[in-house]
Amino acid sequence: QVQLVESGGGLVQAGGSLRLSCAASGRTFSSYAMGWFRQAPGKEREFVAVISWTGGSTSYADSVKGRFTISRDNAKNTVYLQMNSLKPEDTAVYYCASTKYPRSTITTTPNDFGSWGQGTQVTVSS
């Protein structure tokens, strides 16, 4: 089992930027694809971005493509989400997650992720 701890959330004005971090511990971080999801009040959890275990492949939700960038530093057991040009509709709790199985292809399906962090709040004011 892996433990995931997110940080970096906060309050920002529309058009601003934030960088979220997710620190992993407990197993071989570098063997697992990592994803970011978000959940706004009254809405279901939705996929944001995912990065392969090698870091060589990424995928993004259409709503964030071109504004958000996912990256990972396997030496630091950390995955990042750089968020630029933030919009009020980006307001949500952001969760990082680790896939259930090592060395798997990237996926955007929440059920393929077995470990989740506690979430970090991102609020974008207009």
C-alpha positions as CSV (number, residue, x, y, z in Angstrom):
1,Q,0.0,0.0,0.0
2,V,1.2,3.5,-0.7
3,Q,0.4,6.7,1.3
4,L,-0.2,9.9,-0.7
5,V,-0.2,13.4,0.7
6,E,-1.2,16.4,-1.4
7,S,-0.2,19.9,-0.8
8,G,-0.1,23.3,-2.6
9,G,-3.8,24.1,-2.8
10,G,-5.2,27.5,-1.8
11,L,-7.1,30.5,-3.0
12,V,-6.1,32.2,-6.2
13,Q,-7.6,34.8,-8.5
14,A,-8.8,33.8,-12.0
15,G,-5.9,33.8,-14.4
16,G,-3.4,32.8,-11.6
17,S,-1.3,29.7,-11.1
18,L,-0.8,27.1,-8.5
19,R,1.4,24.0,-8.3
20,L,0.1,21.0,-6.5
21,S,2.4,18.3,-5.1
22,C,1.7,14.8,-4.1
23,A,4.3,13.0,-2.0
24,A,4.2,9.2,-1.9
25,S,5.6,6.7,0.6
26,G,5.3,3.0,1.3
27,R,6.1,1.3,-1.9
28,T,8.1,1.7,-5.2
29,F,6.6,5.0,-6.4
30,S,8.5,4.8,-9.8
31,S,6.6,1.6,-10.9
32,Y,3.1,3.1,-10.8
33,A,1.3,5.6,-13.0
34,M,-0.1,8.6,-11.1
35,G,-3.2,10.6,-11.7
36,W,-4.9,13.8,-10.5
37,F,-8.6,13.9,-10.1
38,R,-10.9,16.6,-8.7
39,Q,-14.3,16.9,-7.2
40,A,-16.4,20.1,-7.0
41,P,-19.3,20.5,-4.6
42,G,-22.3,18.5,-5.7
43,K,-20.4,16.9,-8.6
44,E,-18.8,13.6,-9.2
45,R,-15.1,13.1,-9.0
46,E,-13.6,13.7,-12.5
47,F,-10.3,12.9,-14.2
48,V,-7.8,15.8,-14.6
49,A,-4.4,14.3,-15.7
50,V,-2.4,11.1,-15.6
51,I,1.3,10.3,-16.1
52,S,2.9,7.0,-16.9
53,W,5.2,5.2,-14.5
54,T,8.2,6.2,-16.7
55,G,7.0,9.8,-17.1
56,G,7.0,9.4,-20.8
57,S,3.3,9.5,-21.4
58,T,0.6,11.9,-20.2
59,S,-3.1,12.5,-20.8
60,Y,-5.3,15.4,-19.8
61,A,-9.0,16.1,-19.6
62,D,-10.1,18.4,-22.4
63,S,-11.1,21.1,-19.8
64,V,-7.5,21.5,-18.6
65,K,-5.5,20.7,-21.7
66,G,-3.0,23.5,-22.5
67,R,-3.4,25.0,-19.0
68,F,-2.3,22.1,-16.7
69,T,0.9,20.1,-16.7
70,I,1.5,16.9,-14.9
71,S,5.0,15.8,-14.1
72,R,6.8,13.5,-11.7
73,D,10.2,13.2,-10.0
74,N,10.8,9.6,-9.2
75,A,13.9,10.5,-7.1
76,K,11.7,12.5,-4.8
77,N,8.7,10.1,-4.9
78,T,6.5,13.1,-5.9
79,V,4.1,14.0,-8.7
80,Y,3.1,17.5,-9.5
81,L,0.3,19.4,-11.2
82,Q,1.2,22.8,-12.5
83,M,-2.0,24.7,-13.0
84,N,-1.9,27.9,-15.1
85,S,-4.6,30.3,-16.3
86,L,-6.9,29.1,-13.6
87,K,-10.7,29.6,-14.0
88,P,-13.5,29.7,-11.3
89,E,-14.7,26.4,-12.7
90,D,-11.4,24.8,-11.7
91,T,-12.5,25.2,-8.0
92,A,-12.6,21.7,-6.4
93,V,-10.8,19.4,-4.1
94,Y,-7.9,17.9,-6.0
95,Y,-6.8,14.3,-5.3
96,C,-3.8,12.4,-6.4
97,A,-4.0,8.7,-6.9
98,S,-1.8,5.7,-7.7
99,T,-2.8,2.9,-10.1
100,K,-3.5,-0.5,-8.6
101,Y,-0.9,-2.4,-10.6
102,P,2.7,-1.6,-11.5
103,R,3.9,-0.8,-15.0
104,S,0.4,-0.5,-16.3
105,T,-0.6,1.7,-19.3
106,I,-2.0,5.0,-18.4
107,T,-5.7,5.2,-17.6
108,T,-8.3,7.8,-16.8
109,T,-10.7,5.5,-15.0
110,P,-10.9,6.1,-11.2
111,N,-11.5,2.4,-10.6
112,D,-8.1,1.6,-11.9
113,F,-6.5,3.6,-9.1
114,G,-6.1,1.9,-5.8
115,S,-4.6,4.5,-3.5
116,W,-5.8,8.0,-3.0
117,G,-4.6,11.1,-1.0
118,Q,-6.8,13.1,1.3
119,G,-7.2,15.9,-1.2
120,T,-6.3,19.6,-1.3
121,Q,-8.7,22.5,-1.8
122,V,-8.2,24.7,-4.8
123,T,-10.5,27.8,-4.9
124,V,-10.4,30.2,-7.9
125,S,-12.1,33.5,-7.4
126,S,-13.5,35.5,-10.3
